[in-house]
């Protein structure tokens, strides 16, 4: 058991720290949706959802949900002043047209060269569901992955080559896990931050890809 893992909310805070003010952002289903709840109040981020929303706010307080206002993961959301909802065709035009600055996606696997697999596994309990992931992965200007470093049974998600069907090849720029922040560079993965108390040897043990460590690896903590 590795100590020092970040909680999902702390992971979201770390991702949010790297999203510049004024960005147009899509948050994938699962862990990434929590990023909208922890962005600093002095930062204006315009959130997009592929089911046809631009200008989403944080999750509504319990009891105030609007059943007709949901994101692509069918979770209730709020709409900020100036926000709008529209046909999902227009939402996909925004994605495919390169109008999104950043997308934050979950992953089943990410390879050392930035390949992304996040829509299908070999587990019967998890039916395939690609949704808009392939469009986001090739349409947004910067692709960030937010995921746990390993599966629940300890298998690495960061691998030399993906064994699951690819969503897109060579698209991921940065990976945020509960143990580390890694950049995908032309010659492989570079560790930029590690969880408190974690050693390089421990990180290598739970990673199925070769790792290089930056000159000044920082401590991974909520921003």
Rosetta blueprint (number, residue, H / E / L):
1 X L
2 X L
3 X L
4 X L
5 X L
6 X L
7 X L
8 X H
9 X H
10 X H
11 X H
12 X H
13 X H
14 X H
15 X H
16 X H
17 X H
18 X L
19 X L
20 X L
21 X L
22 X L
23 X L
24 X E
25 X E
26 X E
27 X E
28 X L
29 X L
30 X L
31 X H
32 X H
33 X H
34 X H
35 X H
36 X H
37 X H
38 X L
39 X L
40 X L
41 X L
42 X L
43 X L
44 X L
45 X L
46 X E
47 X E
48 X E
49 X E
50 X L
51 X L
52 X L
53 X E
54 X E
55 X E
56 X E
57 X E
58 X L
59 X L
60 X L
61 X L
62 X L
63 X L
64 X L
65 X L
66 X L
67 X L
68 X L
69 X L
70 X E
71 X L
72 X L
73 X L
74 X L
75 X L
76 X E
77 X L
78 X E
79 X E
80 X E
81 X E
82 X E
83 X E
84 X E
85 X E
86 X L
87 X L
88 X H
89 X H
90 X H
91 X H
92 X H
93 X H
94 X H
95 X H
96 X H
97 X L
98 X L
99 X L
100 X L
101 X L
102 X E
103 X E
104 X E
105 X E
106 X L
107 X L
108 X L
109 X E
110 X E
111 X E
112 X L
113 X L
114 X L
115 X L
116 X E
117 X E
118 X L
119 X L
120 X L
121 X L
122 X L
123 X L
124 X L
125 X L
126 X L
127 X L
128 X L
129 X L
130 X L
131 X L
132 X L
133 X H
134 X H
135 X H
136 X H
137 X H
138 X H
139 X H
140 X L
141 X L
142 X E
143 X E
144 X E
145 X E
146 X E
147 X L
148 X L
149 X L
150 X E
151 X L
152 X L
153 X L
154 X L
155 X L
156 X E
157 X L
158 X E
159 X E
160 X L
161 X L
162 X L
163 X L
164 X L
165 X L
166 X L
167 X L
168 X E
169 X L
170 X L
171 X L
172 X L
173 X L
174 X E
175 X E
176 X E
177 X L
178 X L
179 X L
180 X E
181 X E
182 X E
183 X E
184 X E
185 X E
186 X L
187 X L
188 X E
189 X E
190 X E
191 X E
192 X E
193 X E
194 X E
195 X E
196 X L
197 X L
198 X L
199 X L
200 X H
201 X H
202 X H
203 X H
204 X H
205 X H
206 X L
207 X L
208 X E
209 X L
210 X L
211 X E
212 X E
213 X E
214 X E
215 X E
216 X E
217 X E
218 X E
219 X E
220 X E
221 X L
222 X L
223 X L
